[in-house]
Amino acid sequence: MTNNEIIKKLRIALDLKELDMIGILGLSGYEITKSELSGIFRKEGHKNYKECSDLVLNHFLNGYIIYKRGVEE
């Protein structure tokens, strides 16, 4: 299973919109544009397809923890 498939399934399972995901990535300190994020959700072979790196997936998971738990002090 690729990182693209994992992040797509998480988006569906957690019922997140693109703006929610951009905000979650921002919580972990990773800035991404809407077009870069939509490239991750494209089918492989599409001209705007972008591979989801381990770094992006890691920042998403860390940002989601902050999103749900809040910032630890």
N, CA, C and O atoms as a Tinker XYZ file with bonds, in Angstrom:
   292  protein
     1  N      0.848000   -1.170000    0.000000    73     2
     2  CA     0.000000    0.000000    0.000000    64     1     3
     3  C      0.898000    1.239000    0.000000    63     2     4     5
     4  O      1.837000    1.326000    0.791000    81     3
     5  N      0.614000    2.180000   -0.870000    73     3     6
     6  CA     1.425000    3.393000   -0.977000    64     5     7
     7  C      0.945000    4.454000    0.007000    63     6     8     9
     8  O     -0.154000    4.369000    0.555000    81     7
     9  N      1.797000    5.455000    0.214000    73     7    10
    10  CA     1.419000    6.582000    1.080000    64     9    11
    11  C      0.198000    7.305000    0.536000    63    10    12    13
    12  O     -0.632000    7.791000    1.304000    81    11
    13  N      0.081000    7.381000   -0.810000    73    11    14
    14  CA    -1.085000    8.034000   -1.409000    64    13    15
    15  C     -2.363000    7.294000   -1.037000    63    14    16    17
    16  O     -3.370000    7.917000   -0.701000    81    15
    17  N     -2.324000    5.977000   -1.095000    73    15    18
    18  CA    -3.509000    5.184000   -0.742000    64    17    19
    19  C     -3.836000    5.343000    0.733000    63    18    20    21
    20  O     -5.007000    5.434000    1.101000    81    19
    21  N     -2.815000    5.377000    1.581000    73    19    22
    22  CA    -3.034000    5.516000    3.029000    64    21    23
    23  C     -3.692000    6.855000    3.339000    63    22    24    25
    24  O     -4.674000    6.907000    4.079000    81    23
    25  N     -3.160000    7.932000    2.781000    73    23    26
    26  CA    -3.707000    9.266000    3.096000    64    25    27
    27  C     -5.112000    9.434000    2.516000    63    26    28    29
    28  O     -5.940000   10.131000    3.103000    81    27
    29  N     -5.393000    8.801000    1.364000    73    27    30
    30  CA    -6.744000    8.842000    0.795000    64    29    31
    31  C     -7.731000    8.132000    1.709000    63    30    32    33
    32  O     -8.825000    8.634000    1.967000    81    31
    33  N     -7.337000    6.960000    2.194000    73    31    34
    34  CA    -8.223000    6.194000    3.074000    64    33    35
    35  C     -8.449000    6.903000    4.409000    63    34    36    37
    36  O     -9.552000    6.868000    4.955000    81    35
    37  N     -7.409000    7.541000    4.930000    73    35    38
    38  CA    -7.557000    8.309000    6.163000    64    37    39
    39  C     -8.499000    9.488000    5.968000    63    38    40    41
    40  O     -9.318000    9.790000    6.836000    81    39
    41  N     -8.379000   10.149000    4.828000    73    39    42
    42  CA    -9.260000   11.283000    4.531000    64    41    43
    43  C    -10.721000   10.850000    4.538000    63    42    44    45
    44  O    -11.576000   11.536000    5.098000    81    43
    45  N    -10.999000    9.724000    3.923000    73    43    46
    46  CA   -12.375000    9.218000    3.855000    64    45    47
    47  C    -12.842000    8.751000    5.227000    63    46    48    49
    48  O    -13.945000    9.083000    5.659000    81    47
    49  N    -11.998000    7.977000    5.913000    73    47    50
    50  CA   -12.380000    7.421000    7.219000    64    49    51
    51  C    -12.610000    8.515000    8.261000    63    50    52    53
    52  O    -13.494000    8.391000    9.109000    81    51
    53  N    -11.826000    9.569000    8.198000    73    51    54
    54  CA   -11.942000   10.648000    9.180000    64    53    55
    55  C    -12.872000   11.759000    8.715000    63    54    56    57
    56  O    -13.072000   12.741000    9.429000    81    55
    57  N    -13.442000   11.611000    7.522000    73    55    58
    58  CA   -14.393000   12.559000    6.936000    64    57    59
    59  C    -13.814000   13.976000    6.924000    63    58    60    61
    60  O    -14.410000   14.914000    7.454000    81    59
    61  N    -12.628000   14.105000    6.300000    73    59    62
    62  CA   -11.941000   15.398000    6.237000    64    61    63
    63  C    -12.045000   15.999000    4.845000    63    62    64    65
    64  O    -12.050000   15.281000    3.845000    81    63
    65  N    -12.126000   17.298000    4.791000    73    63    66
    66  CA   -12.096000   18.047000    3.535000    64    65    67
    67  C    -10.663000   18.496000    3.289000    63    66    68    69
    68  O     -9.813000   18.397000    4.174000    81    67
    69  N    -10.395000   18.995000    2.070000    73    67    70
    70  CA    -9.034000   19.434000    1.747000    64    69    71
    71  C     -8.554000   20.532000    2.689000    63    70    72    73
    72  O     -7.406000   20.507000    3.133000    81    71
    73  N     -9.409000   21.484000    2.996000    73    71    74
    74  CA    -9.000000   22.575000    3.888000    64    73    75
    75  C     -8.702000   22.079000    5.298000    63    74    76    77
    76  O     -7.816000   22.606000    5.972000    81    75
    77  N     -9.445000   21.061000    5.745000    73    75    78
    78  CA    -9.165000   20.451000    7.049000    64    77    79
    79  C     -7.764000   19.842000    7.040000    63    78    80    81
    80  O     -7.004000   19.993000    7.996000    81    79
    81  N     -7.436000   19.153000    5.952000    73    79    82
    82  CA    -6.137000   18.490000    5.850000    64    81    83
    83  C     -5.002000   19.508000    5.778000    63    82    84    85
    84  O     -3.938000   19.290000    6.358000    81    83
    85  N     -5.219000   20.611000    5.075000    73    83    86
    86  CA    -4.201000   21.666000    5.010000    64    85    87
    87  C     -3.968000   22.234000    6.409000    63    86    88    89
    88  O     -2.828000   22.486000    6.798000    81    87
    89  N     -5.045000   22.434000    7.159000    73    87    90
    90  CA    -4.934000   22.930000    8.530000    64    89    91
    91  C     -4.228000   21.953000    9.445000    63    90    92    93
    92  O     -3.420000   22.356000   10.283000    81    91
    93  N     -4.523000   20.676000    9.292000    73    91    94
    94  CA    -3.887000   19.644000   10.121000    64    93    95
    95  C     -2.393000   19.581000    9.817000    63    94    96    97
    96  O     -1.575000   19.490000   10.732000    81    95
    97  N     -2.037000   19.629000    8.536000    73    95    98
    98  CA    -0.615000   19.637000    8.178000    64    97    99
    99  C      0.063000   20.885000    8.731000    63    98   100   101
   100  O      1.222000   20.831000    9.143000    81    99
   101  N     -0.650000   22.009000    8.742000    73    99   102
   102  CA    -0.107000   23.244000    9.290000    64   101   103
   103  C      0.161000   23.162000   10.782000    63   102   104   105
   104  O      1.097000   23.791000   11.277000    81   103
   105  N     -0.644000   22.397000   11.503000    73   103   106
   106  CA    -0.443000   22.233000   12.942000    64   105   107
   107  C      0.899000   21.585000   13.261000    63   106   108   109
   108  O      1.488000   21.848000   14.310000    81   107
   109  N      1.378000   20.739000   12.355000    73   107   110
   110  CA     2.660000   20.069000   12.578000    64   109   111
   111  C      3.820000   20.865000   11.979000    63   110   112   113
   112  O      4.969000   20.426000   12.031000    81   111
   113  N      3.519000   22.035000   11.411000    73   111   114
   114  CA     4.564000   22.881000   10.867000    64   113   115
   115  C      4.876000   22.640000    9.400000    63   114   116   117
   116  O      5.898000   23.112000    8.902000    81   115
   117  N      4.018000   21.915000    8.700000    73   115   118
   118  CA     4.236000   21.628000    7.283000    64   117   119
   119  C      3.248000   22.424000    6.449000    63   118   120   121
   120  O      2.036000   22.274000    6.600000    81   119
   121  N      3.761000   23.264000    5.576000    73   119   122
   122  CA     2.910000   24.073000    4.709000    64   121   123
   123  C      2.744000   23.372000    3.362000    63   122   124   125
   124  O      3.725000   22.934000    2.762000    81   123
   125  N      1.507000   23.267000    2.890000    73   123   126
   126  CA     1.207000   22.646000    1.607000    64   125   127
   127  C      0.103000   23.461000    0.945000    63   126   128   129
   128  O     -0.798000   23.966000    1.615000    81   127
   129  N      0.183000   23.581000   -0.371000    73   127   130
   130  CA    -0.852000   24.317000   -1.087000    64   129   131
   131  C     -1.995000   23.376000   -1.440000    63   130   132   133
   132  O     -1.846000   22.155000   -1.419000    81   131
   133  N     -3.133000   23.968000   -1.763000    73   131   134
   134  CA    -4.299000   23.175000   -2.138000    64   133   135
   135  C     -4.014000   22.363000   -3.401000    63   134   136   137
   136  O     -4.455000   21.219000   -3.512000    81   135
   137  N     -3.282000   22.942000   -4.352000    73   135   138
   138  CA    -2.979000   22.218000   -5.594000    64   137   139
   139  C     -2.018000   21.056000   -5.352000    63   138   140   141
   140  O     -2.148000   20.004000   -5.979000    81   139
   141  N     -1.057000   21.236000   -4.449000    73   139   142
   142  CA    -0.156000   20.126000   -4.117000    64   141   143
   143  C     -0.931000   18.988000   -3.453000    63   142   144   145
   144  O     -0.705000   17.815000   -3.750000    81   143
   145  N     -1.841000   19.347000   -2.556000    73   143   146
   146  CA    -2.630000   18.331000   -1.870000    64   145   147
   147  C     -3.557000   17.605000   -2.842000    63   146   148   149
   148  O     -3.706000   16.386000   -2.760000    81   147
   149  N     -4.176000   18.335000   -3.751000    73   147   150
   150  CA    -5.069000   17.681000   -4.706000    64   149   151
   151  C     -4.282000   16.763000   -5.637000    63   150   152   153
   152  O     -4.828000   15.772000   -6.122000    81   151
   153  N     -3.017000   17.069000   -5.894000    73   151   154
   154  CA    -2.167000   16.190000   -6.690000    64   153   155
   155  C     -1.947000   14.854000   -6.020000    63   154   156   157
   156  O     -1.813000   13.832000   -6.693000    81   155
   157  N     -1.909000   14.851000   -4.700000    73   155   158
   158  CA    -1.744000   13.601000   -3.951000    64   157   159
   159  C     -2.975000   12.713000   -4.117000    63   158   160   161
   160  O     -2.858000   11.488000   -4.105000    81   159
   161  N     -4.157000   13.321000   -4.271000    73   159   162
   162  CA    -5.393000   12.542000   -4.385000    64   161   163
   163  C     -5.719000   12.129000   -5.818000    63   162   164   165
   164  O     -6.709000   11.433000   -6.045000    81   163
   165  N     -4.920000   12.536000   -6.769000    73   163   166
   166  CA    -5.143000   12.140000   -8.169000    64   165   167
   167  C     -4.715000   10.699000   -8.383000    63   166   168   169
   168  O     -3.944000   10.141000   -7.603000    81   167
   169  N     -5.234000   10.101000   -9.465000    73   167   170
   170  CA    -4.835000    8.748000   -9.828000    64   169   171
   171  C     -3.417000    8.762000  -10.383000    63   170   172   173
   172  O     -3.002000    9.714000  -11.043000    81   171
   173  N     -2.688000    7.699000  -10.105000    73   171   174
   174  CA    -1.345000    7.574000  -10.657000    64   173   175
   175  C     -1.452000    7.547000  -12.181000    63   174   176   177
   176  O     -2.295000    6.842000  -12.735000    81   175
   177  N     -0.616000    8.297000  -12.840000    73   175   178
   178  CA    -0.688000    8.411000  -14.289000    64   177   179
   179  C     -1.317000    9.709000  -14.748000    63   178   180   181
   180  O     -1.117000   10.120000  -15.891000    81   179
   181  N     -2.079000   10.368000  -13.876000    73   179   182
   182  CA    -2.660000   11.676000  -14.199000    64   181   183
   183  C     -1.520000   12.685000  -14.292000    63   182   184   185
   184  O     -0.528000   12.562000  -13.574000    81   183
   185  N     -1.647000   13.675000  -15.163000    73   183   186
   186  CA    -0.553000   14.628000  -15.377000    64   185   187
   187  C     -0.225000   15.452000  -14.130000    63   186   188   189
   188  O      0.904000   15.923000  -13.994000    81   187
   189  N     -1.176000   15.635000  -13.222000    73   187   190
   190  CA    -0.948000   16.406000  -12.000000    64   189   191
   191  C     -0.743000   15.531000  -10.765000    63   190   192   193
   192  O     -0.770000   16.029000   -9.639000    81   191
   193  N     -0.538000   14.219000  -10.973000    73   191   194
   194  CA    -0.313000   13.289000   -9.864000    64   193   195
   195  C      0.958000   13.674000   -9.116000    63   194   196   197
   196  O      1.972000   14.013000   -9.725000    81   195
   197  N      0.891000   13.617000   -7.805000    73   195   198
   198  CA     2.057000   13.880000   -6.967000    64   197   199
   199  C      2.177000   12.757000   -5.958000    63   198   200   201
   200  O      1.202000   12.406000   -5.293000    81   199
   201  N      3.365000   12.195000   -5.842000    73   199   202
   202  CA     3.590000   11.122000   -4.877000    64   201   203
   203  C      3.623000   11.705000   -3.469000    63   202   204   205
   204  O      4.249000   12.736000   -3.223000    81   203
   205  N      2.942000   11.030000   -2.556000    73   203   206
   206  CA     2.919000   11.448000   -1.153000    64   205   207
   207  C      4.173000   10.895000   -0.482000    63   206   208   209
   208  O      4.341000    9.681000   -0.370000    81   207
   209  N      5.043000   11.783000   -0.042000    73   207   210
   210  CA     6.287000   11.347000    0.595000    64   209   211
   211  C      6.023000   10.888000    2.032000    63   210   212   213
   212  O      4.974000   11.160000    2.616000    81   211
   213  N      7.013000   10.184000    2.574000    73   211   214
   214  CA     6.932000    9.769000    3.974000    64   213   215
   215  C      6.833000   10.989000    4.881000    63   214   216   217
   216  O      6.158000   10.953000    5.909000    81   215
   217  N      7.510000   12.069000    4.496000    73   215   218
   218  CA     7.500000   13.294000    5.289000    64   217   219
   219  C      6.096000   13.883000    5.390000    63   218   220   221
   220  O      5.665000   14.281000    6.472000    81   219
   221  N      5.384000   13.940000    4.272000    73   219   222
   222  CA     4.022000   14.494000    4.267000    64   221   223
   223  C      3.107000   13.626000    5.131000    63   222   224   225
   224  O      2.338000   14.149000    5.937000    81   223
   225  N      3.184000   12.310000    4.969000    73   223   226
   226  CA     2.344000   11.407000    5.755000    64   225   227
   227  C      2.667000   11.541000    7.244000    63   226   228   229
   228  O      1.761000   11.555000    8.077000    81   227
   229  N      3.946000   11.639000    7.577000    73   227   230
   230  CA     4.363000   11.789000    8.966000    64   229   231
   231  C      3.818000   13.090000    9.563000    63   230   232   233
   232  O      3.306000   13.100000   10.683000    81   231
   233  N      3.931000   14.178000    8.812000    73   231   234
   234  CA     3.407000   15.459000    9.305000    64   233   235
   235  C      1.888000   15.414000    9.446000    63   234   236   237
   236  O      1.336000   16.001000   10.376000    81   235
   237  N      1.212000   14.726000    8.536000    73   235   238
   238  CA    -0.244000   14.620000    8.654000    64   237   239
   239  C     -0.619000   13.874000    9.932000    63   238   240   241
   240  O     -1.490000   14.321000   10.679000    81   239
   241  N      0.024000   12.754000   10.184000    73   239   242
   242  CA    -0.294000   11.960000   11.383000    64   241   243
   243  C      0.025000   12.729000   12.658000    63   242   244   245
   244  O     -0.758000   12.702000   13.608000    81   243
   245  N      1.168000   13.417000   12.691000    73   243   246
   246  CA     1.510000   14.224000   13.868000    64   245   247
   247  C      0.543000   15.396000   14.031000    63   246   248   249
   248  O      0.146000   15.726000   15.149000    81   247
   249  N      0.171000   16.016000   12.929000    73   247   250
   250  CA    -0.789000   17.118000   12.984000    64   249   251
   251  C     -2.155000   16.652000   13.445000    63   250   252   253
   252  O     -2.848000   17.375000   14.161000    81   251
   253  N     -2.553000   15.448000   13.041000    73   251   254
   254  CA    -3.853000   14.926000   13.461000    64   253   255
   255  C     -3.875000   14.663000   14.970000    63   254   256   257
   256  O     -4.895000   14.867000   15.629000    81   255
   257  N     -2.754000   14.215000   15.503000    73   255   258
   258  CA    -2.657000   14.025000   16.963000    64   257   259
   259  C     -2.862000   15.369000   17.671000    63   258   260   261
   260  O     -3.611000   15.452000   18.644000    81   259
   261  N     -2.203000   16.409000   17.186000    73   259   262
   262  CA    -2.365000   17.739000   17.771000    64   261   263
   263  C     -3.807000   18.220000   17.604000    63   262   264   265
   264  O     -4.373000   18.817000   18.520000    81   263
   265  N     -4.397000   17.961000   16.443000    73   263   266
   266  CA    -5.778000   18.358000   16.138000    64   265   267
   267  C     -6.755000   17.736000   17.141000    63   266   268   269
   268  O     -7.687000   18.401000   17.592000    81   267
   269  N     -6.545000   16.479000   17.485000    73   267   270
   270  CA    -7.473000   15.780000   18.394000    64   269   271
   271  C     -7.169000   16.027000   19.868000    63   270   272   273
   272  O     -8.091000   16.195000   20.667000    81   271
   273  N     -5.891000   16.052000   20.239000    73   271   274
   274  CA    -5.505000   16.151000   21.644000    64   273   275
   275  C     -5.209000   17.560000   22.101000    63   274   276   277
   276  O     -5.333000   17.873000   23.285000    81   275
   277  N     -4.817000   18.410000   21.170000    73   275   278
   278  CA    -4.357000   19.745000   21.536000    64   277   279
   279  C     -2.856000   19.731000   21.763000    63   278   280   281
   280  O     -2.231000   18.670000   21.760000    81   279
   281  N     -2.291000   20.882000   21.954000    73   279   282
   282  CA    -0.852000   21.003000   22.164000    64   281   283
   283  C     -0.530000   20.706000   23.612000    63   282   284   285
   284  O     -1.149000   21.243000   24.530000    81   283
   285  N      0.473000   19.822000   23.803000    73   283   286
   286  CA     0.889000   19.516000   25.174000    64   285   287
   287  C      1.787000   20.629000   25.678000    63   286   288   289
   288  O      2.605000   21.171000   24.935000    81   287
   289  N      1.625000   20.963000   26.945000    73   287   290
   290  CA     2.427000   22.046000   27.530000    64   289   291
   291  C      3.475000   21.492000   28.430000    63   290   292
   292  O      4.249000   22.249000   29.015000    81   291
